[in-house]
């Protein structure tokens, strides 16, 4: 199963999840040329887009599935009680 290649602005939340060149592309949100080039890059290189999508899917399942998120929240609550 594969996910989707992601192009995201390079800000704190996104850069925590998206690893530039591994599971997506991080761009400067104020640089329209950078965004356009990234879109063209993935459109012209389907194997790269597929590779990013597969890795993004693996990362999401490994780090953000329901059980893992619940456990992280539970541990956080437990440490703060």
DOMARBA-292716 format. One record per residue (C-alpha): residue number from 1; residue in three letters; x, y, z. Coordinates in steps of 0.1 Angstrom, whole numbers. Example, Ala and Ser with C-alpha at 12.3 -4.5 7.8 and 13.67 -1.06 7.14 Angstrom:
2
+-----+-----+-------+-------+-------+
:   n : res :    xx :    yy :    zz :
+-----+-----+-------+-------+-------+
:   1 : ALA :   123 :   -45 :    78 :
:   2 : SER :   137 :   -11 :    71 :
+-----+-----+-------+-------+-------+
//
This chain:
81
+-----+-----+-------+-------+-------+
:   n : res :    xx :    yy :    zz :
+-----+-----+-------+-------+-------+
:   1 : UNK :     0 :     0 :     0 :
:   2 : UNK :    13 :    34 :    -8 :
:   3 : UNK :     5 :    69 :     5 :
:   4 : UNK :     8 :   102 :   -13 :
:   5 : UNK :    39 :   122 :   -18 :
:   6 : UNK :    36 :   154 :     2 :
:   7 : UNK :    48 :   190 :    -5 :
:   8 : UNK :    45 :   211 :    27 :
:   9 : UNK :    58 :   244 :    39 :
:  10 : UNK :    89 :   242 :    60 :
:  11 : UNK :    75 :   251 :    94 :
:  12 : UNK :    78 :   235 :   128 :
:  13 : UNK :    49 :   211 :   127 :
:  14 : UNK :    54 :   200 :    91 :
:  15 : UNK :    92 :   195 :    94 :
:  16 : UNK :    86 :   172 :   124 :
:  17 : UNK :    66 :   148 :   102 :
:  18 : UNK :    80 :   154 :    67 :
:  19 : UNK :   116 :   145 :    61 :
:  20 : UNK :   127 :   165 :    31 :
:  21 : UNK :   138 :   141 :     4 :
:  22 : UNK :   127 :   110 :    23 :
:  23 : UNK :    89 :   111 :    25 :
:  24 : UNK :    81 :   144 :     9 :
:  25 : UNK :    94 :   178 :     0 :
:  26 : UNK :    96 :   208 :    23 :
:  27 : UNK :    93 :   243 :     6 :
:  28 : UNK :    95 :   279 :    17 :
:  29 : UNK :    58 :   289 :    18 :
:  30 : UNK :    67 :   324 :     6 :
:  31 : UNK :    85 :   312 :   -25 :
:  32 : UNK :    60 :   304 :   -52 :
:  33 : UNK :    88 :   293 :   -76 :
:  34 : UNK :    99 :   267 :   -50 :
:  35 : UNK :    64 :   254 :   -47 :
:  36 : UNK :    59 :   252 :   -85 :
:  37 : UNK :    93 :   235 :   -90 :
:  38 : UNK :    85 :   209 :   -64 :
:  39 : UNK :    51 :   202 :   -81 :
:  40 : UNK :    68 :   199 :  -115 :
:  41 : UNK :    95 :   177 :  -100 :
:  42 : UNK :    71 :   152 :   -86 :
:  43 : UNK :    49 :   153 :  -117 :
:  44 : UNK :    79 :   146 :  -140 :
:  45 : UNK :    94 :   120 :  -117 :
:  46 : UNK :    67 :    95 :  -109 :
:  47 : UNK :    91 :    70 :   -93 :
:  48 : UNK :   102 :    97 :   -68 :
:  49 : UNK :    66 :   106 :   -60 :
:  50 : UNK :    58 :    69 :   -55 :
:  51 : UNK :    88 :    64 :   -33 :
:  52 : UNK :    79 :    94 :   -11 :
:  53 : UNK :    44 :    81 :    -8 :
:  54 : UNK :    54 :    47 :     2 :
:  55 : UNK :    78 :    61 :    29 :
:  56 : UNK :    52 :    86 :    41 :
:  57 : UNK :    27 :    57 :    45 :
:  58 : UNK :    53 :    36 :    65 :
:  59 : UNK :    62 :    66 :    87 :
:  60 : UNK :    25 :    74 :    94 :
:  61 : UNK :    17 :    38 :   104 :
:  62 : UNK :    49 :    36 :   125 :
:  63 : UNK :    45 :    69 :   143 :
:  64 : UNK :     9 :    80 :   141 :
:  65 : UNK :   -15 :    50 :   142 :
:  66 : UNK :   -43 :    52 :   167 :
:  67 : UNK :   -27 :    29 :   193 :
:  68 : UNK :     6 :    47 :   193 :
:  69 : UNK :   -11 :    82 :   196 :
:  70 : UNK :   -33 :    69 :   224 :
:  71 : UNK :    -3 :    54 :   243 :
:  72 : UNK :    17 :    87 :   239 :
:  73 : UNK :   -13 :   107 :   253 :
:  74 : UNK :   -18 :    82 :   281 :
:  75 : UNK :    19 :    83 :   290 :
:  76 : UNK :    18 :   121 :   290 :
:  77 : UNK :   -12 :   122 :   313 :
:  78 : UNK :     3 :    96 :   336 :
:  79 : UNK :    36 :   116 :   340 :
:  80 : UNK :    16 :   147 :   348 :
:  81 : UNK :    -7 :   134 :   374 :
+-----+-----+-------+-------+-------+
//
